[in-house]
Amino acid sequence: MGIVKNKASEKKNKAPEELVIKLLSEKDVDIFWTLRLKALKDEPHSFGADYDESTALDPKEVAGRLVCNDDNFVLGAFCPDLIGYIGFVRQKTKKMRHQGTLWGLYLLPEYRGRSIARQLMVASIMYAQELPDLEYLKLTVTIPNKPATKLYKSLGFEKYGVEPAALKVDGKYVDEALMQLKLHQD
């Protein structure tokens, strides 16, 4: 996948900045993991992963998530530093390899509302469409996260179910919507 370059929209009193979306690799582990831990700490209701458990992970395991192949990739948005990311993992079993899951979409709050999350999503969909025999992209989104749900629907994702009490954060349950996108129309 080539590098995607765009101009991010202007925000109040801020000049446009150059946005680059590219595949992350093992060499990006430090900047990726710093941003991932920030996301988990600042927005625990948005992710299935737990901040405290994640801080205990081995750096080699984290770097392994950044290996790009037909089963795994992580895209990063740079402006010029890493400001957001989205991951993909493919199902491993023979009967389920036609499905992949997008995970962990995150964008620093000061960059939201500028179509950068949309660009990350579009880039991940485009990349996934090129993977052999991949037919469906799936994702989950917490029901209270209306902006993310709106974004996913606008890109063609359809809700096919709800997992009640999918997360339990600070003693409170959070439901998740299950969504999927068919990559190739017949």
Residue pairs with C-beta under 8 A, 6 or more apart in sequence:
1 22
1 23
1 123
1 126
1 127
1 130
3 20
3 21
3 22
4 20
4 21
4 22
4 119
4 123
5 18
5 19
5 20
5 21
6 18
6 19
6 21
6 119
7 16
7 17
7 18
7 19
8 16
8 17
8 18
8 19
8 79
8 111
8 114
8 115
8 116
9 16
9 114
9 115
10 16
11 110
11 113
11 114
17 79
17 80
18 79
18 80
19 77
19 78
19 79
19 116
19 119
20 77
20 78
20 79
20 80
21 75
21 76
21 77
21 78
21 119
21 120
21 123
22 75
22 76
22 78
23 68
23 73
23 74
23 75
23 76
23 127
24 32
24 66
24 68
24 74
24 75
24 76
24 85
25 66
25 67
25 68
26 63
26 64
26 66
26 67
28 66
28 76
28 82
29 59
29 62
29 63
29 66
31 76
31 81
31 82
32 62
32 66
32 74
32 76
32 82
32 85
33 59
33 62
35 82
35 83
35 84
35 85
35 106
35 108
36 54
36 85
36 104
36 106
37 51
37 54
37 55
39 46
39 47
39 104
39 106
40 47
40 49
40 50
40 51
40 54
41 51
43 106
44 50
44 51
44 169
44 170
45 142
45 144
45 167
45 169
45 174
46 106
46 142
46 145
46 148
47 104
48 140
48 166
48 167
49 104
65 72
65 74
65 87
66 74
68 74
70 90
70 131
70 132
71 89
71 90
71 92
72 87
72 88
72 89
72 90
73 87
73 88
73 124
73 127
74 85
74 86
74 87
74 88
75 85
75 86
75 87
75 120
75 123
75 124
75 127
76 82
76 84
76 85
77 83
77 84
77 85
77 107
77 111
77 116
77 119
77 120
79 111
79 116
83 107
83 108
83 111
83 116
84 105
84 106
84 107
84 108
84 111
84 116
84 117
84 120
85 104
85 105
85 106
85 120
86 102
86 103
86 104
86 105
86 106
86 120
86 121
86 124
87 102
87 103
87 104
88 100
88 101
88 102
88 103
88 124
88 127
88 128
88 137
89 100
89 101
89 103
90 97
90 99
90 100
90 101
90 131
90 134
91 97
91 98
91 99
91 100
91 101
97 133
97 134
98 133
98 134
98 135
98 136
99 134
99 135
99 136
99 137
99 138
100 128
100 131
100 134
100 136
100 137
100 138
101 137
101 138
101 139
102 121
102 124
102 128
102 137
102 138
102 139
103 139
105 117
105 120
105 121
105 139
105 148
107 116
107 117
107 120
112 147
117 148
117 151
118 151
118 154
118 155
121 151
121 152
121 155
122 155
125 137
125 155
125 181
125 183
128 134
128 137
128 183
129 183
129 184
134 183
135 182
135 183
135 184
136 180
136 181
136 182
136 183
137 157
137 180
137 181
137 183
138 178
138 179
138 180
138 181
139 152
139 157
139 179
139 180
140 163
140 166
140 176
140 177
140 178
140 179
141 148
141 149
141 152
141 176
141 177
141 179
142 148
142 166
142 167
142 174
142 175
142 176
142 177
143 149
143 162
143 174
143 175
143 176
143 177
144 174
149 177
152 179
153 159
153 179
155 181
156 181
156 182
157 179
157 180
157 181
158 179
158 180
158 181
159 177
159 178
159 179
160 178
160 179
160 180
161 177
161 178
162 175
162 176
162 177
162 178
163 175
163 176
163 178
164 173
164 175
165 173
165 174
165 175
166 173
166 174
166 175
166 176
167 173
167 174
167 176
168 174
